[in-house]
Amino acid sequence: MKSEEMEELLSLDGVLEKTIKEVGIPPRPRILDRIADEMARPDPNFRYLGRVISTDVSLSAGLIKTANSSFFGFHGRVSSPSQALMMLGLEVASRAVAGISLRNVFLVDRRVDGLLHSSARIAALSGWLTRIVCDGRLRADEAYTFGLFRDCGIPVMLTRFPAYEQVLARANGDAFQLFTQVEQQGLAEMPIDHALVGYLLAKSWWLPQEICLGIRHHHEILAIDSGLPLTSRYLIAIGQIAEHVLQHVTEEPHTREWSKLGASCLRLLDFTEEELESRYEDAEEVLALVE
C-alpha cells in the first residue's frame, strides 16, 4: 500500500469508530492509565504500581507469571508485582497487564474459552519463533503481545452478534475470499469484521501503533508484502506462522489462511517450509508450558 492509501485507511477509522463502538468494545482497564501516568514521570514509582496491582489477585499472579516465563526472554525469578514491574520495565509490563486484563474480561463467557486458549498458545509460539526467525528484527515481547491480541475482536463479535458464530465458521473454511470479506458479507446488520474491532480495542487500550496496524490487517496478503511499517508486517507474518504451527502439531481447528498467506509470510522472514518443519518437535515443547 502507498502512503496515500494508508492515510485513507487511517482516516476511515474516524468515520467508522463511532459505529464500531456500538459493538461494545470493553473499556480500557484503569490500571493501564495508572501505568501510563507513571511512565510519563521522570522517576516512576514501581512500588506504588506494585501495590495497586497487588489488590487484584488475578492480575498480580498473571504479571508475576509473565515475568518468570521464558516467552518474554527473561530468566530471573520474581515474587511480587513490584519486582515484576522492575524486571519487565513499564512499557513491556503495560502490554503484559493488557493481555491479562483481556483474558479476564471474557472469562465469564464460556463460548470464548477455546479462543482465549488458542490465542495464548499462538502468543507463546510467536515469542519463541521470533527469537529463532527474526534475528533481532522483532522483539519477542512484541510478538507475544500481538499473538494475544491478534484475534481479540472475535470474542467481542461473538458476544454482540448472535449469528457471528456461523459467520466465523464460514470465514474459517473459505479458501479464496479474504477472511474479513466473509465476515462483512455475513453481518448485513453491521458490515464490520473482527480485525477492525480488534484494531480499535487495541488502540483504545493504548497498544503500540505497529501492533494495532498488524491486528487490523492480519488477513491481508497485500499488507504482508508492502505498505505497512515493517514491524507490523513482521508481526503479521510471525502470528500466521505460529497459527500454522499450532494447527499442525495439535488438534486445533484448521483455517484456510495458510494457503492464502503462508508463502508471503515465509518470504518476508526469509524462512522455508523445510526449516519450519524441522521445528515442529520443539514447538510441542513450547506448547507444553502453556496451560
C-alpha positions in Angstrom: 0.0 0.0 0.0 1.2 3.5 -0.8 1.3 6.2 1.9 -1.8 7.9 0.4 -3.7 4.6 0.8 -2.5 4.2 4.4 -3.7 7.8 5.2 -7.1 6.9 3.6 -7.4 3.8 5.7 -6.5 5.6 8.9 -8.9 8.4 8.2 -11.6 5.8 7.6 -11.2 4.8 11.2 -12.6 8.1 12.3 -15.7 7.6 10.2 -16.2 4.0 11.5 -15.1 4.4 15.1 -18.4 5.6 16.4 -20.4 2.8 14.7 -17.9 0.2 15.8 -18.1 1.3 19.4 -21.7 0.3 19.3 -20.5 -3.3 19.2 -19.4 -2.9 22.8 -15.6 -2.8 22.9 -14.5 -3.3 26.5 -13.3 -0.1 28.1 -9.6 0.3 28.8 -8.6 -1.0 32.3 -7.8 1.8 34.7 -4.5 0.2 35.6 -3.3 1.0 32.1 -4.0 4.7 32.8 -2.0 4.5 36.0 1.0 2.8 34.3 0.9 5.4 31.6 0.9 8.2 34.2 4.0 6.7 35.9 5.7 6.2 32.5 5.3 9.9 32.0 7.2 10.7 35.2 11.0 11.1 35.2 11.1 8.8 38.2 8.3 6.2 38.0 7.1 4.8 41.4 7.3 1.0 40.9 6.3 0.3 44.5 3.1 2.3 44.1 2.1 0.5 41.0 3.1 -2.8 42.6 0.7 -2.1 45.5 -2.1 -1.1 43.1 -1.7 -4.3 41.1 -1.4 -6.4 44.3 -5.1 -5.5 45.1 -6.1 -7.6 42.1 -5.1 -11.3 42.8 -5.6 -12.4 39.2 -3.6 -9.5 37.7 -0.9 -9.8 40.3 -0.4 -13.6 39.8 -0.5 -13.1 36.0 2.2 -10.4 36.0 4.5 -12.4 38.2 4.0 -15.5 36.0 4.7 -13.4 32.9 8.0 -12.1 34.4 9.1 -15.6 35.3 8.2 -17.1 31.9 10.6 -17.7 29.1 8.3 -16.2 26.5 9.4 -12.6 27.2 13.0 -13.6 27.2 13.6 -13.0 31.0 15.3 -15.6 33.2 15.0 -14.2 36.7 12.7 -15.3 39.5 10.3 -12.7 40.9 7.8 -13.0 43.7 6.0 -9.7 43.8 4.3 -7.3 41.3 6.9 -4.6 42.1 9.7 -6.9 41.2 7.9 -7.9 38.0 7.5 -4.3 37.0 11.2 -3.5 37.6 12.3 -6.6 35.6 9.9 -6.1 32.7 10.0 -2.3 32.5 6.8 -0.3 32.4 6.4 -0.5 28.6 6.5 -4.3 28.5 4.6 -4.6 31.8 1.8 -2.4 30.4 1.4 -4.8 27.4 1.5 -7.8 29.8 -1.2 -6.2 32.0 -3.3 -5.5 28.9 -3.1 -9.2 27.9 -4.0 -10.4 31.3 -6.9 -8.0 31.5 -8.2 -9.0 28.1 -8.5 -12.6 29.3 -10.2 -11.5 32.5 -12.8 -9.5 30.5 -14.1 -12.6 28.7 -13.7 -15.3 31.4 -17.4 -15.1 32.2 -18.3 -16.2 28.6 -17.8 -19.9 28.1 -18.1 -19.6 24.4 -14.7 -17.9 24.1 -12.7 -20.2 26.4 -11.2 -22.1 23.4 -10.4 -19.0 21.5 -8.6 -17.4 24.5 -6.6 -20.6 25.0 -5.6 -20.7 21.3 -4.5 -17.0 21.5 -2.3 -17.8 24.5 -0.7 -20.7 22.6 -0.2 -18.6 19.5 1.3 -15.8 21.6 3.8 -18.3 23.2 4.7 -19.7 19.8 5.1 -16.2 18.4 7.5 -15.2 21.1 9.5 -18.4 20.6 9.5 -18.1 16.8 10.7 -14.5 16.9 13.9 -15.5 18.7 14.5 -18.2 16.1 13.5 -16.4 12.9 13.7 -12.7 13.2 17.4 -12.2 14.2 16.8 -9.0 16.1 14.3 -7.5 13.7 11.4 -8.0 16.1 11.2 -8.3 19.9 9.8 -11.4 21.4 7.6 -9.4 23.8 6.1 -7.5 20.9 5.2 -10.8 19.1 3.8 -12.3 22.3 1.5 -9.3 22.8 0.4 -9.4 19.2 -0.4 -13.1 19.5 -2.6 -12.4 22.5 -4.5 -9.5 20.8 -4.5 -10.5 17.1 -8.0 -12.1 17.3 -9.3 -10.1 20.3 -12.1 -8.8 18.0 -13.6 -12.3 17.8 -14.9 -12.6 21.4 -16.3 -9.1 21.1 -18.2 -10.1 17.9 -19.4 -13.4 19.5 -20.9 -11.5 22.4 -22.6 -8.9 20.2 -23.9 -10.7 17.2 -25.9 -14.0 17.6 -25.2 -15.0 14.0 -21.5 -14.4 14.2 -20.6 -18.0 15.2 -21.9 -19.3 11.9 -20.2 -16.4 10.0 -16.9 -17.2 11.7 -17.2 -20.9 10.7 -17.7 -19.8 7.0 -14.8 -17.5 7.2 -12.5 -20.2 8.6 -13.5 -22.5 5.8 -13.2 -20.1 2.8 -10.1 -20.8 0.8 -10.5 -17.9 -1.6 -12.1 -14.7 -0.2 -10.4 -12.5 2.4 -11.5 -13.8 5.9 -12.7 -10.3 6.7 -14.8 -10.1 3.5 -16.7 -13.2 4.5 -17.4 -11.6 7.9 -18.6 -8.3 6.4 -20.9 -10.1 3.9 -22.3 -12.3 6.7 -23.2 -9.4 9.0 -25.7 -7.3 7.0 -26.9 -5.5 10.1 -23.4 -4.0 10.6 -20.8 -4.9 7.9 -17.7 -5.0 10.1 -15.1 -7.6 10.9 -13.1 -8.9 13.8 -9.8 -7.3 12.6 -11.3 -3.8 12.6 -12.9 -4.3 16.0 -9.7 -5.8 17.4 -7.7 -2.8 16.0 -10.0 -0.3 17.8 -9.8 -2.3 21.0 -6.0 -2.4 20.9 -5.9 1.3 20.0 -8.2 2.3 22.9 -6.1 0.1 25.3 -3.0 2.1 24.2 -1.1 -0.7 22.5 1.7 0.5 20.1 0.6 1.6 16.7 2.6 -1.1 14.9 0.7 -3.8 16.9 -2.6 -2.1 16.2 -2.0 -1.9 12.5 -0.9 -5.6 12.5 -4.2 -6.6 14.1 -6.2 -4.6 11.6 -4.5 -6.1 8.5 -3.5 -9.6 9.6 -5.7 -11.3 7.0 -4.5 -9.2 4.0 -1.7 -10.5 1.8 -1.0 -7.0 0.4 -0.3 -5.8 3.9 2.3 -8.5 4.4 4.0 -7.8 1.1 4.2 -4.0 1.4 2.8 -0.7 2.7 2.6 -1.2 6.5 5.5 -0.4 8.9 8.0 -3.3 8.7 7.4 -4.2 12.4 3.6 -4.6 11.6 4.4 -6.9 8.7 6.8 -9.0 10.8 4.1 -9.3 13.4 1.5 -10.5 10.9 3.9 -13.0 9.5 5.1 -14.4 12.8 1.5 -14.6 14.0 0.4 -16.5 10.9 3.3 -18.9 11.1 2.5 -19.5 14.8 -1.1 -20.3 14.0 0.0 -22.7 11.2 2.4 -24.5 13.6 -0.3 -24.7 16.3 -2.7 -26.3 13.8 -0.1 -28.7 12.6 1.1 -30.1 15.9 -2.3 -30.1 17.8 -5.9 -30.8 17.1 -6.8 -27.1 16.9 -9.5 -26.5 14.2 -7.8 -25.7 10.9 -8.4 -22.5 9.0 -7.6 -21.9 5.3 -5.4 -18.9 6.0 -2.1 -20.6 5.5 -2.9 -21.4 1.9 -3.7 -17.7 1.3 -0.9 -16.1 3.3 1.7 -18.6 4.2 4.1 -18.1 1.2 4.2 -14.4 1.7 4.9 -14.8 5.4 7.8 -17.2 4.8 9.2 -15.0 2.1 9.1 -11.9 4.3 11.0 -13.6 7.1 13.4 -15.5 4.7 12.3 -18.8 6.2 11.3 -22.0 4.4 8.7 -24.7 4.9 11.6 -27.2 5.4 13.1 -25.1 8.2 9.7 -24.7 9.7 9.0 -28.5 9.7 12.3 -29.1 11.5 11.0 -27.0 14.4 7.7 -28.8 15.0 9.0 -31.0 17.7 10.4 -28.0 19.6 7.1 -26.3 19.2 5.4 -29.1 21.1 7.7 -28.5 24.0 6.8 -24.7 23.9 3.1 -25.6 24.0 3.6 -27.9 26.9 4.4 -24.9 29.0 1.1 -23.2 28.2 -1.8 -24.0 30.4 
